[in-house]
């Protein structure tokens, strides 16, 4: 239960969850209630949640307003439309007014009351969307473009597998402007990524495929790309299509004081267009140019107030990534590599040496341990090799090379838990030195605000929801029911956004209400669209459907609906667990880098691995 603690530890997050998640359900049911009063239907109950009554009250008309045990939605009990009391397990007592004794209601009554919930959700979305229109929706330069800024040569599809980047393999280039994907027009980079994930294209041999329509050098062309499935959550096993691209960014959003760029005259909001005469579209591209130039001055081509300028800047050589140690355990059937990073007692002010005291933290595992009882975890501390205590990288190197140890046992510690592994004689130790990177001292691609009118917001959310539904129903897509979010997942999003930026809460509230409107209008028994379906069938056959038949079929679909909510809830919980694991791993990966990078006079040397984009932007 420890992983669930953050949700309940923040009063503000819980309040937002109640106001917007519970409020969206309340608004939906309020629509049904007010429409039923307008059409003079009998109303038995107004319930938020399902199941047994927790508390509530009755008004003068006898309507039972209640909060029920299961917070999975809500309903208004309208016996002339559908007897939710029977579905809740209530029994009619002798002498009670039965639905047969109630006045018949018209087809228009049924349609109006059934559709009113969705209509109120859309009205609520319009109100919240109007507020967003005024205060602005948080976004960024990268989110608002359709230009590709970086094409990754490789892509990590899970913790143990790396492949060639599909975009790179297909020939995409930085600077390509994506105009459409699979024939659908693209409006921004979020839309671009969403279209890849929800795509359903397949090659003749059943591999995922997506067709990019791009503009390159003034010419329009189609590029066929075969996305790969990336594991985005290790606990739930969620996989999505990706091709390995990042958006273009040019605008300087932050400057490090007294950095080379600052001293050379670079200013906030300058647009960086080239390095040494070569066009650039992203931080990774600039980093590649700096690696090639080493400690030599570079010329930035920039645009300032609509005018082109050039700035010559002398980079600073800085150590940004720590020395790492790898133990390569060469078992014949299952090779295993354990990667460790040093955690120093105090932030170093100069480049540490291998003998500098430090805890060695496991930050990456390649392969699958197969020895009984040895289950290493990210974050484990290397404490011993054989009889030798490990307090530095040099200690580990010496301990492994000691010739008088006939049996070397690797010991990892995590709290009170110790994990041991017998090391074979063929075990190798690899020390990757500090990575030196020429840096300039600025950040590109900062935050911005966009002001979309509420109708545009709703239209976009409608399209997004319909796109997901279409992908869900298409057997060629890689989206399944288990990847949907139920109450747990929705609650987590509200809670997370409440602690990041309240404007994100508002944006998600609009999306949620559009989702509720669309899903409830699907022609499925129990949902509002199902009531309209029954009413339409009865009108066409000019005879009402038997109430017993309606109750039985709705009972079946209630069970199916609750089963799906439980099924999705299990995956929401697994995603919760997996996200916590990834956050822990993320924090450890951040400690792989000096923060801030340490100034050095050493000559630059090529790194073994590129720095991962941990926070979406990097300092140059």
ZADOKOL-846341 format. One line per field, with one value per residue (C-alpha): y, z, x; residue number from 1. Coordinates in nm, 3 decimals, always signed. Layout:
BEGIN
y: [Y:...] $
z: [Z:...] $
x: [X:...] $
balo: [NUM:...] $
END
This chain:
BEGIN
y: [+0.000:+0.229:+0.319:+0.452:+0.691:+0.997:+1.020:+1.057:+1.272:+1.589:+1.761:+1.993:+1.702:+1.523:+1.838:+1.881:+1.516:+1.556:+1.884:+1.786:+1.407:+1.387:+1.717:+1.588:+1.289:+1.516:+1.750:+1.454:+1.323:+1.675:+1.696:+1.383:+1.507:+1.853:+1.714:+1.457:+1.731:+1.942:+1.649:+1.563:+1.211:+1.029:+1.042:+0.785:+0.849:+1.069:+0.870:+0.950:+0.606:+0.260:+0.000:+0.043:+0.390:+0.555:+0.874:+1.123:+1.281:+1.292:+1.609:+1.698:+1.511:+1.191:+1.188:+1.005:+1.205:+0.975:+0.899:+0.528:+0.290:+0.236:+0.566:+0.438:+0.679:+0.765:+0.748:+0.899:+0.629:+0.693:+0.397:+0.521:+0.504:+0.227:+0.086:+0.129:+0.017:-0.335:-0.328:-0.220:-0.523:-0.341:-0.543:-0.391:-0.427:-0.513:-0.198:-0.002:+0.199:-0.012:+0.115:-0.029:+0.215:+0.516:+0.734:+0.638:+0.878:+0.982:+0.895:+1.259:+1.238:+0.933:+1.084:+1.425:+1.284:+1.025:+1.278:+1.551:+1.408:+1.427:+1.774:+1.899:+1.752:+1.945:+2.263:+2.213:+2.157:+2.485:+2.672:+2.531:+2.574:+2.943:+2.985:+2.816:+3.048:+3.349:+3.233:+3.032:+2.666:+2.563:+2.443:+2.466:+2.551:+2.182:+2.091:+2.354:+2.252:+1.976:+2.007:+1.720:+1.840:+1.517:+1.164:+0.909:+0.654:+0.395:+0.327:+0.141:-0.074:-0.224:-0.235:-0.504:-0.437:-0.159:-0.134:+0.105:+0.400:+0.345:+0.711:+0.703:+0.376:+0.521:+0.828:+1.104:+1.410:+1.703:+1.989:+1.768:+1.918:+1.654:+1.749:+1.429:+1.079:+0.798:+1.063:+1.258:+1.620:+1.692:+2.014:+1.990:+1.750:+1.608:+1.525:+1.370:+1.139:+1.051:+0.953:+0.721:+0.554:+0.504:+0.407:+0.080:+0.049:-0.283:-0.406:-0.716:-0.923:-0.775:-0.537:-0.199:+0.071:+0.440:+0.671:+1.017:+1.292:+1.542:+1.865:+1.866:+2.137:+2.257:+1.911:+1.696:+1.325:+1.014:+0.809:+0.459:+0.392:+0.073:+0.178:-0.049:-0.126:+0.046:-0.081:+0.233:+0.066:-0.240:-0.344:-0.325:-0.425:-0.136:-0.101:+0.177:+0.249:+0.486:+0.586:+0.783:+1.151:+1.478:+1.814:+2.107:+2.381:+2.707:+2.963:+3.033:+3.006:+3.009:+3.142:+3.035:+3.347:+3.406:+3.110:+3.129:+3.201:+3.472:+3.643:+3.624:+3.821:+3.553:+3.670:+3.514:+3.456:+3.448:+3.181:+2.953:+2.845:+2.711:+2.601:+2.666:+2.730:+2.401:+2.423:+2.285:+2.211:+2.077:+2.053:+1.703:+1.838:+2.123:+1.875:+1.669:+1.978:+2.067:+1.716:+1.747:+2.091:+2.003:+2.311:+2.513:+2.824:+2.773:+3.019:+3.032:+3.168:+3.331:+3.537:+3.832:+4.064:+3.937:+4.004:+3.747:+3.760:+3.548:+3.494:+3.330:+3.140:+2.960:+2.644:+2.535:+2.177:+2.027:+1.682:+1.604:+1.225:+1.034:+0.743:+0.417:+0.058:-0.248:-0.609:-0.836:-1.182:-1.421:-1.711:-1.928:-1.937:-1.604:-1.323:-1.054:-0.701:-0.492:-0.119:+0.091:+0.466:+0.640:+0.833:+1.072:+1.188:+1.552:+1.711:+1.720:+2.051:+1.887:+1.567:+1.274:+0.998:+0.623:+0.610:+0.885:+0.737:+0.667:+0.419:+0.222:+0.224:-0.023:+0.187:-0.055:-0.430:-0.598:-0.958:-1.171:-1.316:-1.689:-1.791:-1.882:-1.610:-1.344:-1.076:-0.745:-0.423:-0.078:+0.119:-0.172:-0.083:-0.287:-0.361:-0.648:-0.856:-1.160:-1.047:-0.693:-0.404:-0.168:+0.204:+0.330:+0.230:+0.144:-0.090:-0.288:-0.310:-0.433:-0.679:-0.847:-0.878:-1.029:-1.356:-1.525:-1.534:-1.876:-1.791:-1.440:-1.355:-1.035:-0.876:-0.619:-0.442:-0.281:-0.177:-0.493:-0.720:-0.867:-1.037:-1.255:-1.395:-1.628:-1.465:-1.695:-1.665:-1.509:-1.206:-0.884:-0.538:-0.236:+0.122:+0.393:+0.723:+1.060:+1.204:+1.549:+1.766:+2.113:+2.332:+2.682:+2.750:+2.786:+2.603:+2.591:+2.526:+2.685:+2.696:+2.911:+2.966:+2.912:+3.059:+2.828:+2.920:+2.667:+2.534:+2.453:+2.281:+2.068:+1.981:+1.865:+1.656:+1.504:+1.405:+1.265:+1.055:+0.923:+0.843:+0.629:+0.455:+0.382:+0.237:+0.031:-0.126:-0.184:-0.526:-0.395:-0.139:-0.202:-0.036:-0.268:-0.230:-0.274:+0.053:+0.255:+0.443:+0.388:+0.581:+0.501:+0.623:+0.933:+1.016:+0.987:+1.226:+1.487:+1.453:+1.478:+1.779:+1.953:+1.944:+2.058:+2.330:+2.394:+2.487:+2.125:+2.021:+2.240:+2.101:+1.744:+1.829:+1.937:+1.614:+1.405:+1.566:+1.514:+1.152:+1.112:+1.267:+1.043:+0.718:+0.760:+0.811:+0.479:+0.244:+0.006:-0.106:+0.071:+0.372:+0.668:+0.565:+0.226:+0.390:+0.580:+0.254:+0.078:+0.374:+0.377:+0.002:+0.035:+0.321:+0.131:-0.180:+0.040:-0.159:-0.121:-0.372:-0.603:-0.454:-0.795:-0.821:-0.472:-0.541:-0.874:-0.734:-0.428:-0.650:-0.844:-0.524:-0.380:-0.688:-0.654:-0.284:-0.343:-0.631:-0.401:-0.128:-0.383:-0.516:-0.166:-0.082:-0.371:-0.230:+0.122:-0.012:-0.189:+0.131:+0.309:+0.058:+0.075:+0.454:+0.457:+0.214:+0.433:+0.746:+0.570:+0.464:+0.817:+0.970:+0.727:+0.801:+1.172:+1.104:+0.961:+1.321:+1.596:+1.867:+2.116:+1.992:+2.037:+2.269:+2.084:+2.151:+1.792:+1.721:+1.601:+1.235:+1.070:+0.931:+0.566:+0.653:+0.972:+1.145:+1.051:+1.332:+1.308:+1.623:+1.708:+1.974:+2.004:+2.269:+2.339] $
z: [+0.000:+0.026:-0.347:-0.294:-0.017:-0.235:-0.358:-0.007:+0.135:-0.046:+0.055:-0.245:-0.486:-0.320:-0.329:-0.701:-0.757:-0.580:-0.750:-1.107:-1.123:-0.888:-1.025:-1.383:-1.279:-1.081:-1.380:-1.601:-1.361:-1.299:-1.670:-1.649:-1.332:-1.464:-1.799:-1.618:-1.404:-1.713:-1.890:-1.569:-1.529:-1.198:-1.024:-0.756:-0.687:-0.763:-0.678:-0.701:-0.703:-0.717:-0.459:-0.100:+0.025:+0.249:+0.333:+0.179:+0.215:+0.055:-0.075:-0.057:-0.383:-0.234:-0.444:-0.263:-0.306:-0.198:-0.200:-0.264:-0.175:-0.513:-0.658:-1.015:-1.166:-1.086:-1.204:-1.179:-1.123:-1.366:-1.359:-1.672:-1.860:-1.684:-1.335:-1.179:-0.847:-0.980:-1.111:-0.763:-0.615:-0.462:-0.430:-0.494:-0.194:-0.227:-0.275:-0.420:-0.732:-1.020:-1.345:-1.522:-1.329:-1.425:-1.722:-2.049:-2.172:-2.531:-2.753:-2.730:-2.349:-2.358:-2.604:-2.433:-2.084:-2.200:-2.397:-2.132:-1.934:-2.234:-2.320:-1.969:-1.991:-2.313:-2.154:-1.857:-2.099:-2.274:-1.942:-1.834:-2.187:-2.177:-1.860:-2.027:-2.327:-2.098:-1.876:-2.143:-2.174:-2.083:-2.378:-2.522:-2.845:-2.918:-2.862:-3.106:-3.406:-3.666:-3.767:-3.673:-3.469:-3.407:-3.546:-3.307:-3.466:-3.203:-2.988:-2.656:-2.677:-2.329:-2.066:-2.252:-2.620:-2.848:-3.218:-3.504:-3.479:-3.724:-3.828:-3.890:-4.081:-4.302:-4.388:-4.188:-4.137:-3.896:-4.058:-4.220:-4.167:-4.104:-4.276:-4.239:-4.090:-4.259:-4.458:-4.148:-4.117:-3.825:-3.626:-3.363:-3.219:-2.959:-3.241:-3.430:-3.142:-3.069:-3.432:-3.421:-3.099:-3.220:-3.574:-3.719:-4.039:-4.119:-4.381:-4.589:-4.331:-4.048:-3.906:-3.776:-4.041:-4.061:-4.362:-4.302:-4.550:-4.514:-4.670:-4.740:-4.938:-5.074:-5.201:-5.060:-5.026:-4.847:-4.620:-4.504:-4.149:-3.942:-3.577:-3.298:-2.976:-2.677:-2.325:-2.138:-1.809:-1.680:-1.433:-1.659:-1.973:-2.170:-2.514:-2.766:-3.118:-3.145:-3.421:-3.230:-3.315:-3.119:-3.210:-3.344:-3.096:-3.165:-2.899:-2.616:-2.298:-2.031:-2.007:-1.750:-1.596:-1.687:-1.928:-2.268:-2.444:-2.191:-2.229:-2.611:-2.610:-2.660:-2.529:-2.419:-2.707:-2.968:-3.229:-3.292:-3.656:-3.731:-3.589:-3.802:-4.100:-4.063:-3.990:-3.650:-3.511:-3.161:-2.861:-2.959:-3.298:-3.131:-2.896:-3.193:-3.351:-3.022:-2.986:-3.331:-3.263:-2.916:-2.748:-3.072:-3.104:-3.276:-3.469:-3.390:-3.653:-3.474:-3.547:-3.319:-3.375:-3.731:-3.814:-3.875:-3.657:-3.593:-3.257:-3.207:-2.878:-2.704:-2.538:-2.189:-2.140:-1.854:-1.701:-1.717:-1.673:-1.394:-1.424:-1.429:-1.348:-1.525:-1.413:-1.713:-1.583:-1.870:-1.802:-2.113:-2.138:-1.988:-1.992:-1.734:-1.705:-1.390:-1.426:-1.121:-1.071:-0.782:-0.522:-0.351:+0.007:-0.105:-0.450:-0.599:-0.709:-0.934:-1.137:-0.891:-0.937:-0.920:-0.563:-0.441:-0.174:-0.297:-0.272:-0.593:-0.694:-0.943:-1.214:-1.505:-1.551:-1.886:-1.919:-1.682:-1.362:-1.352:-1.022:-0.748:-0.487:-0.681:-0.790:-0.819:-0.812:-0.946:-0.650:-0.483:-0.331:-0.411:-0.065:-0.112:-0.366:-0.190:+0.146:+0.028:+0.125:-0.162:-0.092:-0.432:-0.795:-0.734:-0.447:-0.685:-0.947:-0.696:-0.531:-0.858:-0.969:-0.644:-0.751:-0.408:-0.396:-0.521:-0.481:-0.532:-0.406:-0.517:-0.240:-0.303:-0.023:-0.023:+0.325:+0.536:+0.231:+0.100:-0.238:-0.321:-0.647:-0.710:-0.975:-1.238:-1.319:-1.655:-1.494:-1.653:-1.504:-1.734:-1.620:-1.845:-1.774:-1.704:-2.011:-2.108:-2.312:-2.460:-2.326:-2.411:-2.130:-2.257:-2.277:-2.580:-2.605:-2.305:-2.190:-2.352:-2.338:-2.610:-2.613:-2.799:-2.811:-2.632:-2.954:-3.091:-2.765:-2.773:-3.141:-3.073:-2.773:-2.976:-3.247:-2.992:-2.822:-3.150:-3.266:-2.956:-2.992:-3.358:-3.268:-2.988:-3.230:-3.505:-3.478:-3.658:-3.391:-3.079:-2.841:-2.613:-2.342:-2.074:-2.187:-2.106:-1.777:-1.517:-1.197:-1.048:-1.352:-1.393:-1.024:-1.053:-1.348:-1.165:-0.854:-1.050:-1.253:-0.937:-0.803:-1.130:-1.279:-1.210:-1.576:-1.666:-1.435:-1.636:-1.969:-1.847:-1.708:-2.058:-2.207:-1.936:-1.995:-2.370:-2.300:-2.071:-2.332:-2.615:-2.419:-2.260:-2.600:-2.733:-2.811:-2.525:-2.274:-1.935:-2.100:-2.217:-2.578:-2.485:-2.351:-2.677:-2.868:-2.673:-2.726:-3.099:-3.134:-2.946:-3.168:-3.486:-3.374:-3.240:-2.921:-2.598:-2.515:-2.221:-1.897:-1.791:-2.108:-2.058:-1.695:-1.782:-2.067:-1.863:-1.572:-1.803:-1.933:-1.582:-1.489:-1.805:-1.735:-1.377:-1.491:-1.741:-1.475:-1.243:-1.529:-1.625:-1.255:-1.214:-1.498:-1.354:-1.027:-1.211:-1.399:-1.064:-0.938:-1.260:-1.261:-0.908:-1.015:-1.314:-1.098:-0.866:-1.165:-1.308:-0.986:-0.990:-1.356:-1.276:-1.028:-1.315:-1.411:-1.226:-1.125:-1.219:-1.468:-1.344:-1.528:-1.652:-1.856:-1.981:-2.349:-2.456:-2.526:-2.698:-2.454:-2.458:-2.443:-2.511:-2.222:-2.202:-2.234:-1.874:-1.858:-2.218:-2.248:-2.194:-2.120:-2.385] $
x: [+0.000:+0.303:+0.284:-0.070:+0.032:+0.110:-0.249:-0.389:-0.111:-0.209:-0.533:-0.527:-0.500:-0.792:-1.004:-0.938:-1.022:-1.358:-1.443:-1.364:-1.399:-1.697:-1.823:-1.822:-2.033:-2.266:-2.309:-2.397:-2.661:-2.791:-2.865:-3.081:-3.252:-3.342:-3.458:-3.675:-3.833:-3.894:-4.063:-4.256:-4.115:-4.123:-3.783:-3.703:-3.337:-3.035:-2.722:-2.355:-2.195:-2.349:-2.439:-2.559:-2.655:-2.396:-2.584:-2.825:-3.168:-3.511:-3.673:-4.042:-4.108:-3.970:-3.651:-3.371:-3.049:-2.768:-2.400:-2.347:-2.068:-1.897:-1.764:-1.767:-2.019:-2.378:-2.738:-3.084:-3.349:-3.637:-3.880:-4.059:-3.729:-3.532:-3.578:-3.233:-3.382:-3.417:-3.062:-2.950:-3.128:-3.426:-3.747:-4.089:-4.315:-4.683:-4.888:-4.594:-4.668:-4.542:-4.401:-4.708:-4.931:-4.718:-4.815:-4.649:-4.386:-4.326:-4.033:-3.922:-3.925:-3.699:-3.452:-3.437:-3.387:-3.133:-2.928:-2.942:-2.648:-2.415:-2.546:-2.468:-2.116:-2.060:-2.199:-1.965:-1.676:-1.766:-1.765:-1.427:-1.292:-1.390:-1.186:-0.888:-0.933:-0.894:-0.605:-0.421:-0.332:+0.027:+0.228:+0.580:+0.757:+0.811:+0.446:+0.325:+0.535:+0.505:+0.871:+1.103:+1.400:+1.590:+1.580:+1.728:+1.965:+1.862:+1.558:+1.540:+1.226:+1.272:+1.547:+1.740:+1.673:+1.789:+1.701:+1.762:+1.526:+1.235:+1.231:+1.606:+1.575:+1.298:+1.505:+1.335:+1.554:+1.563:+1.375:+1.111:+0.766:+0.500:+0.176:-0.028:-0.008:-0.199:-0.385:-0.496:-0.385:-0.150:-0.187:+0.094:+0.352:+0.113:-0.126:+0.166:+0.264:-0.100:-0.153:+0.148:+0.029:-0.329:-0.232:-0.362:-0.160:+0.007:+0.252:+0.181:+0.372:+0.162:+0.424:+0.304:+0.322:+0.247:+0.267:+0.413:+0.336:+0.620:+0.738:+1.113:+1.286:+0.953:+0.861:+0.583:+0.651:+0.522:+0.748:+0.652:+0.773:+0.751:+0.705:+0.827:+0.642:+0.804:+0.740:+0.631:+0.540:+0.728:+0.456:+0.149:+0.339:+0.185:+0.341:+0.290:+0.409:+0.707:+0.948:+1.218:+1.178:+1.176:+1.019:+1.216:+1.309:+1.493:+1.399:+1.645:+1.437:+1.713:+2.068:+2.325:+2.474:+2.842:+2.835:+3.010:+2.680:+2.591:+2.929:+2.909:+2.583:+2.317:+1.979:+1.653:+1.407:+1.686:+1.618:+1.917:+1.918:+2.266:+2.601:+2.909:+2.682:+2.491:+2.115:+2.013:+1.669:+1.731:+1.961:+2.088:+2.197:+2.388:+2.554:+2.674:+2.833:+3.002:+3.145:+3.301:+3.447:+3.579:+3.726:+3.733:+3.510:+3.175:+2.960:+2.590:+2.355:+2.063:+1.754:+1.677:+1.381:+1.354:+1.720:+1.994:+2.308:+2.616:+2.782:+3.119:+3.136:+3.421:+3.275:+3.372:+3.483:+3.285:+3.259:+2.888:+2.867:+3.039:+3.276:+3.078:+3.170:+3.030:+3.056:+3.009:+2.923:+2.981:+2.750:+2.728:+2.349:+2.260:+2.519:+2.451:+2.588:+2.548:+2.618:+2.712:+2.750:+2.930:+2.733:+2.974:+2.925:+2.932:+2.890:+3.242:+3.390:+3.650:+3.657:+3.678:+3.933:+3.853:+3.986:+3.748:+3.523:+3.172:+2.887:+2.841:+2.473:+2.325:+2.158:+2.114:+2.074:+2.133:+2.024:+1.816:+1.966:+1.899:+2.058:+1.814:+1.778:+1.970:+1.727:+1.911:+1.710:+1.784:+1.923:+2.106:+2.444:+2.756:+2.899:+3.145:+3.332:+3.471:+3.606:+3.676:+3.450:+3.372:+3.399:+3.516:+3.549:+3.912:+3.813:+3.588:+3.860:+4.120:+3.880:+3.788:+4.149:+4.278:+4.439:+4.431:+4.047:+3.935:+3.568:+3.440:+3.093:+2.925:+2.713:+2.442:+2.258:+1.914:+1.803:+1.812:+1.809:+2.134:+2.164:+2.465:+2.597:+2.892:+3.108:+3.264:+3.634:+3.544:+3.379:+3.504:+3.521:+3.482:+3.538:+3.398:+3.575:+3.416:+3.243:+3.367:+3.128:+3.181:+2.897:+2.773:+2.523:+2.167:+1.836:+1.605:+1.233:+1.069:+0.708:+0.443:+0.066:-0.190:-0.539:-0.774:-1.141:-1.367:-1.522:-1.176:-1.083:-1.398:-1.354:-0.997:-1.101:-1.385:-1.137:-0.892:-1.160:-1.300:-0.947:-0.887:-1.225:-1.154:-0.815:-0.970:-1.217:-0.959:-0.794:-0.484:-0.402:-0.194:-0.441:-0.638:-0.902:-0.635:-0.475:-0.786:-0.808:-1.080:-1.157:-0.815:-0.624:-0.843:-0.799:-0.423:-0.414:-0.621:-0.404:-0.079:-0.192:-0.318:+0.038:+0.197:-0.025:-0.393:-0.443:-0.365:-0.650:-0.886:-0.763:-0.809:-1.155:-1.264:-1.128:-1.298:-1.638:-1.612:-1.521:-1.823:-2.051:-1.932:-1.907:-2.251:-2.411:-2.281:-2.577:-2.497:-2.762:-2.730:-2.562:-2.770:-2.727:-2.873:-3.190:-3.226:-3.169:-3.447:-3.679:-3.607:-3.665:-3.995:-4.104:-4.018:-4.205:-4.489:-4.490:-4.296:-4.027:-4.112:-3.982:-3.851:-3.645:-3.503:-3.411:-3.244:-3.035:-2.939:-2.838:-2.608:-2.449:-2.416:-2.215:-2.007:-1.951:-1.841:-1.621:-1.451:-1.408:-1.245:-1.027:-0.915:-0.869:-0.624:-0.413:-0.445:-0.303:-0.021:+0.058:+0.068:+0.323:+0.524:+0.526:+0.665:+0.937:+1.023:+1.031:+1.277:+1.487:+1.467:+1.602:+1.895:+1.968:+1.975:+2.256:+2.461:+2.537:+2.721:+2.476:+2.602:+2.861:+3.218:+3.455:+3.762:+4.073:+4.093:+4.073:+3.727:+3.681:+3.386:+3.129:+3.026:+2.657:+2.466:+2.294:+1.925:+1.674:+1.553:+1.346:+1.267:+1.533:+1.906:+2.162:+2.423] $
balo: [1:2:3:4:5:6:7:8:9:10:11:12:13:14:15:16:17:18:19:20:21:22:23:24:25:26:27:28:29:30:31:32:33:34:35:36:37:38:39:40:41:42:43:44:45:46:47:48:49:50:51:52:53:54:55:56:57:58:59:60:61:62:63:64:65:66:67:68:69:70:71:72:73:74:75:76:77:78:79:80:81:82:83:84:85:86:87:88:89:90:91:92:93:94:95:96:97:98:99:100:101:102:103:104:105:106:107:108:109:110:111:112:113:114:115:116:117:118:119:120:121:122:123:124:125:126:127:128:129:130:131:132:133:134:135:136:137:138:139:140:141:142:143:144:145:146:147:148:149:150:151:152:153:154:155:156:157:158:159:160:161:162:163:164:165:166:167:168:169:170:171:172:173:174:175:176:177:178:179:180:181:182:183:184:185:186:187:188:189:190:191:192:193:194:195:196:197:198:199:200:201:202:203:204:205:206:207:208:209:210:211:212:213:214:215:216:217:218:219:220:221:222:223:224:225:226:227:228:229:230:231:232:233:234:235:236:237:238:239:240:241:242:243:244:245:246:247:248:249:250:251:252:253:254:255:256:257:258:259:260:261:262:263:264:265:266:267:268:269:270:271:272:273:274:275:276:277:278:279:280:281:282:283:284:285:286:287:288:289:290:291:292:293:294:295:296:297:298:299:300:301:302:303:304:305:306:307:308:309:310:311:312:313:314:315:316:317:318:319:320:321:322:323:324:325:326:327:328:329:330:331:332:333:334:335:336:337:338:339:340:341:342:343:344:345:346:347:348:349:350:351:352:353:354:355:356:357:358:359:360:361:362:363:364:365:366:367:368:369:370:371:372:373:374:375:376:377:378:379:380:381:382:383:384:385:386:387:388:389:390:391:392:393:394:395:396:397:398:399:400:401:402:403:404:405:406:407:408:409:410:411:412:413:414:415:416:417:418:419:420:421:422:423:424:425:426:427:428:429:430:431:432:433:434:435:436:437:438:439:440:441:442:443:444:445:446:447:448:449:450:451:452:453:454:455:456:457:458:459:460:461:462:463:464:465:466:467:468:469:470:471:472:473:474:475:476:477:478:479:480:481:482:483:484:485:486:487:488:489:490:491:492:493:494:495:496:497:498:499:500:501:502:503:504:505:506:507:508:509:510:511:512:513:514:515:516:517:518:519:520:521:522:523:524:525:526:527:528:529:530:531:532:533:534:535:536:537:538:539:540:541:542:543:544:545:546:547:548:549:550:551:552:553:554:555:556:557:558:559:560:561:562:563:564:565:566:567:568:569:570:571:572:573:574:575:576:577:578:579:580:581:582:583:584:585:586:587:588:589:590:591:592:593:594:595:596:597:598:599:600:601:602:603:604:605:606:607:608:609:610:611:612:613:614:615:616:617:618:619:620] $
END
